[in-house]
């Protein structure tokens, strides 16, 4: 089967006549008929029936034409992509998949501001940890951004190993809760798990059946589960819930100047070890210049977010004192 044969069948379908199709294609009627007959013999189907009024396509012929049109359109797109401006430089490409972190968004925005290429295709996708690992494994993105904790690291690293994904640590920070500025918990010292569970718990939805280890929130490992849970699927919705209610959630605690909701603060959870933030890359994959640039900017954005968060937390302690 050739693209030429496909184009003959499609043209006959458009014209309703082999003679008209031959005229439009500047070919002989016998040449088109022979090519189509050879294709019918190859595939074992019959495209159309001939009559004095032209041709009438069979049901299987009509189905074949729909596929042929799609294939020819894809062929034209590929030819256009690689024949037009063939000497123009290829666009710069970079993609990152990340859990819902403002510092990762900050790094992406820094990359955009630094980009001076004449053409580029850059993308950022915010999703759950399971989705980030899958994106990196399937090479849909260059870099992924997630966190590990002492409670979840073993199972997550096992998953990454089976999918040939490697983790590189960016920073280790204490886990925190997120609440609105006037939340009753802002006056509690120290925070206790029992005290936390008196309030609604907000979390990001994740795929049904996925282990809790792949949740975006820092796991408290309590036998007593929250009786009031609020589930959202976007960082914007999460910030609105936290700002408007007495709900809380857990995580790295990092806030980013200009990108984090100023109505929401983070409070460290003492005695819980550290959350390790890091980036992912598929094993045995050569990093592109754009990926290396993003990783440098990601390290800068993470450090800036950590410093900004510490400042806010220190101010809260002074005001409370």
CORJO-V874848 format. One record per pair of residues at least 4 apart in sequence whose C-alpha atoms are under 7 Angstrom apart, sorted by the first residue. I is the first residue (numbers start at 0). GAP is how many residues later the second one is. Records with the same first field share a line. If there is no record, write none. Layout:
I = GAP, GAP
//
This chain:
0 = 4, 38
1 = 4
2 = 4
3 = 4
4 = 4, 30, 31
5 = 4, 62
6 = 4
7 = 4, 24
8 = 4, 27
9 = 4, 55, 59
10 = 4, 10
11 = 4, 5, 6, 9
14 = 5, 6
15 = 38, 39
16 = 4, 37, 38
17 = 4, 11
18 = 4, 10
19 = 4
20 = 4
21 = 4, 5, 6, 7, 10
22 = 4
26 = 4
27 = 4
28 = 4
29 = 4
30 = 4
31 = 4
32 = 4
33 = 4
34 = 4
35 = 4
36 = 4
37 = 4
38 = 4
39 = 4, 5, 6
45 = 15
46 = 10, 11, 13, 14
47 = 7, 8, 9, 10, 13
48 = 6, 7, 8
49 = 4, 5, 6
50 = 4
56 = 4, 5
57 = 4
58 = 4
59 = 4
60 = 4
61 = 4
62 = 4
63 = 4
64 = 4
65 = 4
66 = 4
67 = 4
68 = 4
69 = 4
70 = 4
71 = 4
72 = 4
73 = 4
74 = 4
75 = 4
76 = 4
77 = 4
78 = 4
79 = 4
81 = 4
90 = 28, 29, 30
91 = 25, 27, 28, 29
92 = 27, 28, 29
93 = 27, 28, 29, 48, 196, 197
94 = 27, 28, 29, 46, 47, 48
95 = 27, 28, 29, 45, 46, 47, 48
96 = 27, 28, 29, 35, 38, 44, 46, 47, 48
97 = 27, 28, 29, 34, 46, 47, 48
98 = 27, 28, 29, 30, 46, 47
99 = 26, 27, 135
100 = 4
101 = 4, 153, 154, 157, 158
102 = 4, 153, 198, 199, 202
103 = 4, 194
104 = 4
105 = 4, 195
106 = 4, 187, 190, 191, 194
107 = 4
108 = 4
109 = 4, 187
110 = 4, 183
126 = 4, 5
127 = 4, 78, 88
128 = 4, 17, 85, 86, 87
129 = 4, 84
130 = 4
131 = 4, 12
132 = 4, 11
133 = 4
134 = 4, 5, 6
135 = 4, 5, 6, 7, 8, 145, 146
136 = 26, 27, 28, 145
141 = 139, 149
142 = 136, 137, 138
143 = 135, 136, 137
144 = 133, 134, 135
145 = 131, 132, 133
146 = 128, 129, 130, 131
147 = 4, 5, 127, 128, 129
148 = 4, 125, 126, 127
151 = 4, 61
152 = 4
153 = 4
154 = 4
155 = 4
156 = 4
157 = 4
158 = 4
159 = 4, 5, 6
160 = 4
163 = 118, 119
164 = 115, 116, 117, 118
165 = 114, 115, 116, 117
166 = 111, 112, 113, 114
167 = 110, 111, 112
168 = 107, 108, 109, 110
169 = 107, 108, 129
170 = 105, 106, 107
171 = 102, 103, 104, 105
172 = 79, 101, 102, 103
173 = 78, 94, 95, 99, 100, 101
174 = 43, 76, 77, 78, 93, 94, 99, 100
175 = 74, 75, 76, 77, 90, 91, 92, 93
176 = 71, 72, 73, 74, 76, 89, 90, 91, 92
177 = 70, 71, 72, 75, 86, 87, 88, 89
178 = 4, 63, 68, 69, 85, 86, 87
179 = 62, 63, 83, 84, 85
180 = 82, 83, 84
181 = 4
182 = 63
186 = 133
190 = 4, 78
191 = 4
192 = 4
193 = 4
196 = 29
198 = 47, 48
199 = 26, 28, 29, 46, 47, 48
200 = 25, 27, 28, 29, 46, 47, 48
201 = 27, 28, 29, 45, 46, 47
202 = 14, 27, 28, 29, 46
203 = 12, 27, 28, 29
204 = 26, 27, 28
205 = 4, 9
209 = 4
216 = 32, 33, 34
217 = 32, 33
231 = 5, 6
233 = 4
234 = 4
235 = 4
236 = 4
237 = 4
238 = 4, 22
239 = 4
240 = 4
241 = 4, 5, 6, 22
242 = 20, 21
251 = 23
252 = 13
253 = 51, 52, 55
254 = 5, 50, 53, 54
255 = 4, 49, 52
256 = 51
266 = 46
286 = 4, 5
287 = 4
288 = 4
289 = 4
290 = 4
291 = 4
292 = 4
293 = 4
294 = 4
295 = 4
296 = 4
297 = 4
298 = 4
299 = 4
300 = 4
301 = 4
302 = 4
303 = 4
304 = 4
305 = 4
306 = 4
307 = 4
308 = 4
309 = 4
310 = 4
311 = 4
312 = 4
313 = 4
314 = 4
315 = 4
316 = 4
//
